[in-house]
Amino acid sequence: MFTGIVEEIGEIKSIRRISHSIKLNIHCSKVLGDTKIGDSIATDGVCLTVTQVGKDFYEADLMPETLKTSNFSSKKVGSKVNLERAMMLGDRFGGHMVSGHIDGTGTIKGVTRDDIAFRIYITCNRELLKYMIKKGSITIDGISLTIVSLDDNGFEVSVIPQTQADTTLLGKGIGELVNLENDLIGKYVERMTTFSDKRGIDKSFLDENGFL
């Protein structure tokens, strides 16, 4: 589990393609402090398991499903990535609950300045949009952000100077893909209200008991 508070920007040093999967070598420093083989590091929002670790790098494997749902199939050697180690029990919870399991990708369509902040408009498919609400949380390339507006085609976030400095988001251009993870709560609520059996809670149950 992660919080969406990026610790460090890393750089892809090598990409080894193995059939339909790839092995990444990520150059970094801060996130290696207490990292060992088997630990998880959110890499542009994707939860990756460390398979090898050195003094200035770690390696991880990306399976076909990860490549299908994320933007890693378009990454190149030299690409910058946002990094966050798995949260520790007792740490401050500065962002929101992030699993590192990407729901899909969005496309950056517009960037406008708003005083000290930048507003970024991202389009995505309706399957992702249905879990979003104004003032709700969204994870973009591993960054915990708040949705400031949304419409039928996409949503907008506002990026403050600290986030601008600590992440890769403003370095991306119009038309680039970003990894998206919706808030967990909405997905669990949908599952509970659509999965119906004699022991479960469905929409009819909620309606009959005055919840809808």
N, C-alpha and C positions, 0 to 999 in steps of 0.2 A: 504494500500500500504506500502511496505517495501523497504529497500535499500540493504539488503544482508550483512550488517555490524553487526556481532553478538555482542550483548551487554554482554552476560553472558552465562555460561554453567550451566544448571539446571540438576536435577536428578529426575527420576521417582520414586516416593515413593509408589504409589499403582496403580493397574490396576483392575478396576471392570468391568467385562464383563456382558453386558445386552443384551441377545439375539444375534443380529448380530452387535452390536455397543459396544463401551467401554467408560468408564469414567476414565480419567487420573488425578492423583494428582502429581503436579510437585513442588519439593522443589527448591526455588530460593530466591533471595533477591533484586538485583538491579532493575529488571524489574517490581517489585511490587511498586516502589516509588510513582507513580501516577495512578496505575491501579485500575479500578473499574469493577464491573460486567457488561458484555456486550462489554468490550474492546477486541481488537484482539492482540494476541501474536503469532508471527511465531515460531513454535516449530519444530526444525529440518526442517524448510522451509515450514511447513504446517500452514496455517492461521487458528488458533483456537480461538473460542470465549470463554472468561472467564465466567464461570458459578458460581464460588465461589472463594473468595480471602481471605487469612488470612495473618498473619504477616510474614510467611515464606513459603507460598505455594499459588498456584492457581489450580483450577480444570477446566477441559474442556471435552466436549463430542466429540467423533469421530464416525461419521456415517459410514455405510457400504461402500459407495463410496470412502471415505477417506482411509479406510483400504484396499480397493481393489487396489488403485493407489499408495499408499505409502508403506514405510517399517515398519509402526507401528504395523502391525500384528505380527512382530517378536520381538518387544520390550519386555523387561523384567523389573521387579522391580530392580532398581539400574542402569539402562541404563542412560547414560549421553545424554543430548540434547542441541542443540544450541538455544538460545532464543533472540528474537528481538521484541520490541514493534513497533506498527505501527508508521510510520514517522509523524513528525509534520511539518506543513507548516512553512517555514522559516529556517528549519534545513539545515546544509550542506548535500549535496547529495554525499556521499563517494563511494557508490557502483553503482547499476543500478536499474531500475524499476522492482520490484519483487512483484507479486500479492499474493504469498502464496498459489496458486492453482497448486498443483503438476501435472506434465504431465506424470510421470511414475518413474520407478526406474532404476538404473544402478548397475553394479557389479564391485567392485574394483578387478582388475586383476594384477596390478603391482605397486610397489612403489620403486623409485630409487632416490638416493641422487644426487643433482646437486649443488655442493658447499654449500652455506648456505640454499638453498631451497630443497624441495622434489618434484619430478615429480610423479604424480599419474595418472595411465592409467585406464580408466573406460569403460567397454563395455555396450552397450544398444541397443535397437532395432532400426531399420532403420527409423521408424516413428518419433523417437526423433532426430536422427542424421540429418535428412533433414533440420532441423531448425538451425543447428550449422554451424558456419564459424570460420576459424582461426582468432584469435585476437578478436573474439566476446565474449559476456558475457554468462555465465551459472550459475545457482544457484544449489549448491550441499549441501544438508542438511541445507539449509538456508544461505549458504555462497556465496557471490558474488565473482566469480572467472573468470579469462580470459582463454579461450581455446588457448593452445599453439600449438597443432597439432591435427589432426584427420584423421581417415581412414574409411574404409567401415564397421568396426566393433565397433569402439569406439572413444574416444577422450582422450586427456591428458591435465592436468592443472599443474601449478607450484605453490607450496604453500610456501610463504615466512615465515621467523621466527615469525613475529607478528601474522599471521594467525595460525601458528602451536600452538602458546601459547594460543590463545584466542578461539579456536574452538575444536571440537571433532574429526576432520577429520583424523589426523594422529594416533589416538587411535584405528581406525578401522583396521581389518585384511583383508588379501586377501580372496575374496569370499563373503565379507559382502555387503549388499545392501545399497544404498544411494538414497535419494530422489532427483529427478531432476526437475527443472523448466526451460524451454527454455525462451529465450528473447522474450518479448511480441511483439516486432516490426515484427519479422519474421512471427509470426502467423497471425497478422493483415494483412500483405502484402499478404499472401497466400489466406486469406479469400476474400480480395478485388479483387484478380486476378482470382479467381475460381468461385465466386458467380456472376452469370450473370442475369441481367434483363434489362429492357429498361432504367432504371435510373442509373445502376451501371457501374463499370469499370471492364472489363474482359481482358483476355490476348489479344484477337483480337483488342480491342480498343487501348491498349498500343502499339501493333505492328503497327497498321494503323497510329498512331500518332508519330511514331519514337522513342518510349521509349524502344523498344526491338530490 
